[in-house]
Amino acid sequence: DSITVAELAKRMGEKAADLVKSLFNMGMMVTVNQTVDQDTAELLVNEFGHKVQRVSESDVDIDTSEDVDPEDTLKSRPPVVTIMGHVDHGKTSLLDAIRGADVAAGEAGGITQHIGAYQVTPKGGDPITFLDTPGHEAFTEMRARGANVTDIVILVVAADDGLKPQTIEAINHTKAANVPMIVAINKIDKDGANPQKVREELLQHEVIVEAMSGDVQDVEVSAKKKTNIDKLLEAINLQAELLELKANPDRAADATVVEAKLDKGRGPVATVLIQRGTLKVGDTFVAGPAAGKVRALVDDHGRRVKEAGPSFPVEVLGLSALPSAGDPFTVVENEARAREVADYRQRKLDEQRTTAAPMSLENMFAKKGAQTIQFPMIIKADVQGTAEAINAAVNKISTEEIEVRVLHSGVGAITESDVTLAASTGAPIIGFNVRPNAKAREVANREQVEFRYYDVIYHLTDWVKEAMAGELGPEI
Ligand code: GDP
């Protein structure tokens, strides 16, 4: 854990320049915006004659991992579904077609609102919640932040196009997340449609559908003609039943932010998905670095609701600031507590932003949770095929303890935006037969971002393995 000199000075009530001088006398060249570690901070505090009071993270932040609901409080809840697949295979069309199949909407009225998630109740079936942002980027991003909200993945494959790179990526992400999959073979209305070929191609990626004697459900659909949408929803209901999804609705709400935006008239608005408990108007909460009190709850039909239970998506009004997708949203006992946690998280974010400590292998491994250490990196290559190959190669090195995470990969010179991403995440930038442009180099110098250049993939993977071994000790 570390703190910027400026922040430390503020908390000690001393001048930052005096701290810098003192550090200099200890042999450390540090500017006010750079960070020092806890031991150094303690030394400084003593040096200035103050008392050290270490506040552990768990004293300030909320940790719900130990707070498990007793079995007898659990009630069944709707599944949360994410749609993935290759671009143009029909993800958006399918989301629209499914939304149109909601029977509850017609009865209650209201206009469809895109709030980031919606719930449908199919005719004769049970409610299902869909995340409205298709694609695996959102899915992986949320997961990376520890938000595992998806219970079931619908993999859309166009029957006239078959498996494509993003289909395969979606399969890999789904498998990595251990989330069950249902295959929607789309565009069966088209002339060149060949559903059987899709099934065979899936086989090559170890997705064995029921029609091929496997246990992955597959449904032939046409999002355009709205064919078999009911069958797809039935398949989801069936899968959900097998999963026996449950949550305790009678407690303070724990939710996850799925979308957040600054609304002109309403201020910061976040769509949250309730994971357990019931969120009510008037509840005090923390959402990432934002705090607030629920002023109003709005559902996916633009209707005001008084409360929202497990798996229910609602827009929350009454936030002090904007959280990010994937941030935990937790109801707390009072405003003082909400403020304390939100301030603490905001401070941590500010520190991360202002940290200009030289990039070292230690701080490259951003620690996440107790078990997994993340090894982030950004990859730029000269051609798409190479970028994909590198991606696959480094991902394969991930172990139980360390997860290699490619934050971004692309083609072309290393740009300023790559460097900004690197600076904010502590990731090195890997240039494969490419170099940074002048602007990127300039920003990188200032932010002390590390570049590594390669032209042979295994040289790169060797380095990654070495770095990982260094982090974990010799047992790897
Ligand atoms: P996304 O990129 O995966 O979200 O795909 P879209 O939903 O935007 O669909 C891409 C294109 O395929 C659009 O022009 C859709 O009209 C078309 N499309 C989607 N589903 C079907 C379908 O079932 N049949 C036909 N013929 N076209 C479809």
Residues whose N, C-alpha, C, O or C-beta is under 5 A from the ligand:
A	BS01	GDP	H86 V87 D88 H89 G90 K91 T92 S93 L94 N186 K187 I188 D189 K190 V221 S222 A223 K224 K225
